[in-house]
Amino acid sequence: MKRIPTVLLATFALFEAPRVYAQQPQININGCIDTALGCINPDPASIFTKFFDVGIGLAGGIAFLLIIFGGLQIMTSTGNPEKLNEGRELVVSAIAGLLLIIFSVFILRLIGVNILGVFR
């Protein structure tokens, strides 16, 4: 039987992982839970609304980066018509996607809030 060196045992004893136990979420004075995304109320409607807003922000940021990348591709095409068309298609697609996101949010809020009264 092989023996484990005492240095190795001492290393494991010193760097033992601390035990972590689950705890109840801490609700602050306003009745919401503090998270990395901000203060979220524990009801499902506000959780959905918060993640929906974060998703819309991410989609807008990605569209903005694609527009910048397409513009850089157009500027560095050096007269190559294929690269010029690729950059132009990227910018047009990013703008079309951004408009699709904006109009879908508008339609969802019009139907969900104004007509059906789901999130009031």
N, C-alpha and C positions, 0 to 999 in steps of 0.2 A: 504494500500500500504506500502510495506516495504521500509525502508530507507537504502541506502548504507552508511556505515560509512565513515567519511571523511578521515580516515587513508587509507582505500582501494582506494579511489579516488586519494589521493596524491601519492600512490604507482604507480597507473596506469599512472599518469601524469609524474612522474619522469622517468619511464622505458618505455616510448612510443618508439616503434620501428621507427628508422629513415626511411624516404622514400628514395627508391632507384629508379633511373630512368635509362633507357637503354641509352647507348651511342655508338657512332661509335667506331669500333676497332682502336686502335692506331697503325699506320703503322710507323716503324722506318726508318732510313736512307737507309738501305739495301732493302727496299721495302717489308719487311716481318712483320708479326704480332708476337709479343712476347707472348708465352703461357707457361703453366707449362711444356710442352714437349719440349720447345725450340722455336727457331725462325722458323715459318712456313710461306711459301709464300702463298698468297691467291688463287693461281690457283689450280684447282682440282687435277692435277697430283702430285704436291708436297705434298698436304694434304694426298692423298692416299699413297704416298711413305713414309711419316713420320709415319703414323699409321701402315703401313706394317712393317717397321723396328722395331717399338715398339712391335708389335705382335710377330715378330720373336724372339726378345730378351726375351719376357715373356715366350714363348714356350721353348726356350733353358734353361732358369732358372728353369722352372718346371721340365724339363727332368733331369737336374742336381740334383735337390732335390730328385727326385724319384730314381735316381741311388744311392745317398747317403743313402736314407731310405732302399732301397733293400739291400745294403751292410751291414747296421746295422742289418737288419733282418737276414741276413746270419750269421753274427758274433754272434748274440745272440740266435741262434737256439738251442744251447746246444745238438746237436746230434739228434734233432727231425727231421726226414726226411720230414715231411709235411711243417714245417716252412722253412726248407732249400730250398725246391722246390718252395715255395711261394716267397721267397726272390730272388731266381735265375730267376724265371719267371718275377718278377718286374724289375730286372736289364735288362734282355734281351728285355722286352717290351719297356722300356724307351730308350734304345739304338736304337731299331728299329724305334721308333717314332722320335727320333732325326735325324736319317739318312733319314727318310721320309721327314721331314721338310727341311733338307739341300738340298736333291735332288729336291724337289718341287720348292724351291727358285731358284735353278740353272736352272731348265727347264723353269720356268716362265720368268726369266731374259733372257734366250737364245731366247725364242720365242718372248717375248714382246719387248725387246730392240734390239737384234741383227738381227732378221729376219723381224719383222714388223715395228720396229722403232717407237714404241708408246711413250716411255718416253725418249726423247733425249733432 
